[in-house]
Amino acid sequence: MSKVNSTCSCPKFIITLIFTPIICHKFCTFVQKLGYKHFMVKAIFFDIDGTLVSFKTHRIPDSARKSIEMIRNKGIKVFIATGRHSSVINNLDDMEFDGYITMNGCYCLQGNDNVIFKKSIDQADVNSFIDYIQQKRELPCLFVEEHRLSFNYIDEDVKFLMSLLKQEMPQINDLDYYRDKELFQLTAFFKDSQEEEVMSLLPNCSAMRWYPTFADVIAKGVDKGVGIDQFCNYYGFSLEETMAFGDGGNDIEMLRHAGIGVAMGNAKEEIKQAADYVTDTVDDDGVLKALQHFGLV
């Protein structure tokens, strides 16, 4: 597949330092001949749905599984970066990861239970959103607490999403239950045409989509790229030593932020434009092919 925003596979910082694409390409070719094409990558971050896991099979392709095992055996750390809450990450089978960016960067775990970063939504925004929903009763939302998820009510869009993600239906609570709760994410089922109206009531929040029927609403200034920063600080590697894979709207900032951003072939054009490299689709061994391109497997 083709590069999008650069003419070689050098990390962004090399392109910046060398100034011209021609010289950068020559440098990259020289490095590859020496066998050091992977000379800077110490950590790789993977989105789940549509990146590691196929929407068609709901499984991780064998090629991706084996290639991730290979890079971990080389000492490269591997992380998940997802919009999901940790309790609903149920499609990675028995694979091991070094950490998890969950809820689009709002909650980061080193290993399975060591919280290294968390950022909740401003309570005033939560209450404004609840007031809005109480007036617009047709708007379902998944309210995400630190250790608990629940809906205000369920419609056909919610049922379809839960079926798509192979999730059991969370319980339902009255809206007033959430007024004094610490919430990290609001997965709100409003249309694109409603987004401007809804978000105008939430000045301390931002919205991102990885599926057309809903948006993930989180604290402003937080995204998966912020999650990468937390692990850079924790482990002591630089941003230039990171790589990220994604396919959805909630991956854009991560792909721009990482040293090397890889968009899946099944991503929309907007996501591809944010990446340094575009690989094949998740179902056509896109993860393996990108790792091979960069000399990591």
C-alpha positions in Angstrom: 0.0 0.0 0.0 1.1 3.6 -0.4 2.4 6.2 1.9 0.1 9.2 2.5 2.0 12.1 4.0 5.7 11.2 3.4 7.8 9.6 0.8 9.6 7.1 3.0 9.1 5.1 6.2 11.2 7.4 8.4 9.6 8.6 11.6 8.2 12.1 11.6 11.2 13.6 13.6 13.6 12.4 10.9 11.6 14.2 8.2 11.6 17.3 10.3 15.3 17.3 11.0 16.5 16.4 7.4 14.2 19.1 5.8 13.8 17.6 2.3 11.9 14.5 1.2 14.7 13.6 -1.2 17.4 13.5 1.5 15.0 11.8 3.9 14.3 9.1 1.3 18.1 8.6 0.8 18.6 8.4 4.5 15.8 5.9 4.9 17.2 3.7 2.1 20.7 3.8 3.7 19.3 2.8 7.1 17.3 -0.1 5.5 20.4 -1.4 3.8 22.1 -1.5 7.1 19.2 -3.6 8.5 18.1 -0.9 11.0 14.7 -0.1 9.5 13.1 -0.6 12.9 15.9 1.4 14.7 13.6 3.6 16.7 10.4 1.6 17.5 10.1 0.7 21.1 6.4 0.7 21.6 3.4 0.0 19.4 -0.2 1.0 20.1 -3.2 -0.9 18.5 -6.8 0.1 18.3 -9.1 -2.9 18.6 -12.3 -2.8 16.5 -11.5 -2.6 12.8 -7.7 -2.6 13.4 -6.8 -5.7 15.4 -10.2 -7.3 15.4 -12.3 -7.8 12.2 -15.9 -6.5 12.2 -16.6 -9.5 9.9 -15.2 -12.3 12.0 -15.0 -10.6 15.5 -11.5 -12.2 15.8 -7.9 -11.2 15.6 -6.4 -12.6 12.3 -3.8 -15.3 12.9 -1.2 -13.2 11.0 -1.7 -10.3 13.4 -1.5 -12.5 16.5 1.7 -14.2 15.4 3.4 -10.9 14.3 2.5 -9.3 17.7 4.0 -12.2 19.5 7.2 -11.8 17.4 7.6 -8.1 18.2 7.0 -8.7 21.9 9.7 -11.4 21.8 12.1 -8.7 20.4 11.4 -6.5 23.4 9.0 -4.1 21.8 6.2 -3.2 24.1 2.7 -3.6 22.8 -0.4 -1.6 24.0 -4.1 -1.5 23.3 -5.6 1.9 22.5 -9.4 1.7 22.5 -12.6 3.5 23.1 -13.9 0.6 25.1 -14.0 0.4 28.9 -11.7 -2.3 30.2 -14.6 -4.5 31.4 -15.8 -4.9 27.8 -12.5 -5.7 26.1 -13.7 -9.2 25.4 -12.3 -10.0 22.0 -8.5 -10.3 22.4 -8.6 -13.9 23.5 -5.6 -14.9 25.6 -3.2 -12.3 24.1 -0.9 -10.4 26.5 -0.3 -6.7 26.3 1.9 -4.3 28.3 -0.9 -1.8 28.9 -4.2 -0.4 27.9 -5.4 3.1 26.8 -9.1 2.8 27.4 -12.1 5.1 27.0 -10.2 7.0 24.2 -7.3 8.1 26.6 -9.3 8.9 29.7 -8.2 5.8 31.6 -4.8 4.2 31.2 -3.7 0.9 32.7 -0.1 -0.4 33.0 -0.6 -4.2 32.9 -4.2 -5.1 33.8 -4.8 -3.1 37.0 -2.2 -0.4 37.6 -3.9 2.9 36.8 -1.3 5.5 35.6 -3.8 8.1 34.3 -7.4 9.0 34.6 -9.5 12.0 33.6 -13.2 12.3 34.2 -15.9 14.6 32.7 -16.7 17.9 34.4 -19.8 17.5 36.6 -21.4 20.6 35.3 -21.2 19.2 31.8 -22.7 15.9 33.0 -25.7 17.7 34.5 -26.2 19.8 31.4 -26.2 16.7 29.3 -28.7 15.0 31.6 -31.0 18.1 31.5 -30.8 17.9 27.7 -31.7 14.2 27.6 -34.6 14.7 29.9 -36.0 17.1 27.4 -35.1 14.8 24.4 -36.1 11.4 25.7 -35.3 9.7 22.4 -31.6 9.9 23.1 -30.0 6.8 24.6 -26.6 7.0 26.2 -24.1 4.6 27.8 -22.8 6.3 31.0 -19.3 5.0 31.8 -18.1 5.1 35.4 -14.7 3.8 36.6 -16.0 0.3 37.3 -19.5 0.3 35.9 -21.5 0.9 32.7 -25.2 1.5 32.3 -27.8 3.0 29.9 -30.6 5.4 30.5 -32.7 3.5 28.1 -32.3 1.1 25.1 -33.4 1.4 21.5 -32.8 -0.5 18.3 -29.5 1.3 17.6 -28.2 0.3 21.0 -29.3 -3.3 20.5 -27.5 -3.4 17.1 -24.3 -2.0 18.5 -24.3 -4.5 21.5 -24.8 -7.3 19.0 -22.1 -6.1 16.7 -19.6 -5.9 19.6 -20.8 -9.2 21.1 -21.7 -7.5 24.3 -24.3 -8.3 26.9 -26.8 -5.5 27.5 -25.8 -3.3 30.6 -28.4 -2.4 33.1 -30.6 0.6 32.9 -30.7 3.5 35.5 -32.7 6.6 35.9 -31.0 9.7 34.6 -30.8 11.4 38.0 -28.6 8.5 39.3 -25.7 10.0 37.3 -25.8 13.5 38.6 -23.3 12.9 41.4 -21.3 10.1 39.8 -17.8 10.4 38.4 -18.1 9.7 34.7 -15.3 9.1 32.3 -17.2 8.7 29.0 -20.6 9.3 27.6 -21.3 7.0 24.6 -24.3 9.0 23.3 -26.5 7.9 20.4 -27.0 11.2 18.6 -26.7 11.8 14.9 -24.2 14.0 13.1 -26.9 16.6 12.6 -27.4 16.8 16.4 -23.8 16.9 17.4 -23.3 20.7 17.3 -26.4 21.3 19.4 -25.4 18.7 22.0 -21.8 19.7 22.2 -22.6 23.3 22.7 -24.0 22.3 26.1 -20.7 20.6 27.0 -18.0 23.2 26.8 -15.4 21.1 28.7 -15.9 18.0 26.4 -15.1 16.8 23.0 -16.8 14.2 20.8 -15.3 11.5 18.5 -16.9 8.8 16.4 -15.7 5.3 15.4 -19.2 4.2 14.4 -21.9 6.3 12.6 -24.7 5.9 15.1 -23.0 7.3 18.2 -20.2 9.5 19.5 -17.9 9.0 22.5 -17.9 12.2 24.6 -14.9 12.7 26.9 -13.1 15.4 28.7 -11.7 18.1 26.3 -7.9 17.8 25.8 -7.9 14.0 26.2 -7.5 11.5 23.3 -5.5 8.4 22.6 -2.4 10.5 21.8 -2.5 11.7 25.4 -2.6 8.1 26.4 0.5 7.4 24.4 2.2 10.3 26.4 1.3 8.6 29.7 3.1 5.4 28.7 6.1 7.3 27.2 6.5 9.0 30.6 6.0 5.8 32.6 8.5 3.7 30.6 10.9 6.4 29.6 10.7 6.0 25.8 10.3 9.0 23.5 7.4 9.8 21.3 9.6 9.3 18.3 10.0 5.7 19.3 6.3 4.9 19.1 4.1 3.5 16.4 0.3 3.5 16.3 -2.3 1.5 14.2 -5.9 2.7 13.8 -9.0 2.9 11.5 -11.6 5.1 13.2 -12.3 8.7 13.8 -11.2 8.3 17.4 -7.7 7.2 16.2 -6.9 10.4 14.2 -5.1 12.2 17.0 -3.2 9.1 17.9 -2.0 8.5 14.3 -0.8 12.1 14.1 0.8 12.0 17.5 2.8 8.8 17.3 6.3 8.6 15.7 4.8 6.5 13.0 1.0 6.4 12.4 -0.4 3.5 10.4 -4.0 3.6 9.0 -5.8 0.4 8.1 -6.9 -0.1 4.5 -10.6 -0.2 5.7 -10.3 3.3 7.3 -12.1 6.3 5.8 -10.0 8.8 3.8 -9.9 11.3 6.7 -8.1 8.7 8.9 -5.7 7.8 6.1 -4.8 11.4 5.6 -3.8 11.6 9.3 -1.4 8.7 8.9 2.2 8.3 7.7 1.5 5.0 6.1 -1.6 3.1 4.8 -1.6 -0.7 5.1 -4.1 -3.3 3.9 -7.4 -4.1 5.7 -7.6 -6.0 8.9 -9.0 -9.0 7.0 -6.2 -8.9 4.5 -3.3 -9.1 7.0 -2.9 -5.3 7.3 -1.1 -5.5 10.6 1.4 -8.0 9.4 2.1 -6.2 6.2 2.8 -2.9 7.9 5.1 -4.5 10.4 6.9 -6.2 7.6 7.2 -2.9 5.7 8.9 -1.3 8.6 11.2 -4.2 9.1 9.8 -5.2 12.5 8.9 -8.8 11.6 
